[in-house]
């Protein structure tokens, strides 16, 4: 007799198999199914934040790729020049410095350190 655990549709069964005349035949025996633990309670998703409004004349700083913001370097109302580092975005295990695309003043920073972003998401606005 050989004993096996067989999983069918998420339920695990203990099965004993006996070799008969060179062929393997299953012996029907009452078994108690081993049922997986119940799934964790469903947590509702947080409300999706409203899209950032970029006024005419403002310059948005969009995420160039999906990643996680690891550090915010600039602050709101800080004057920046084109190329100044605004924040650090980690993507594919690389630290990417996201710079100001134009001269101006930081009007808003719309992300937090540790937050994941999607491509094209507005991370900050320069006015």
Secondary structure, DSSP 8 states (H G I E B T S, - for coil): -EEEEEEETTEEEEEEEEEETTEEEE-------EE--------------------TT-EEEE-SSSEEEEEE-S-TT-EE-TT-EEEEEEETTEEEEEE-SSSEEEEEE---TT-EE-TT-EEEEE-
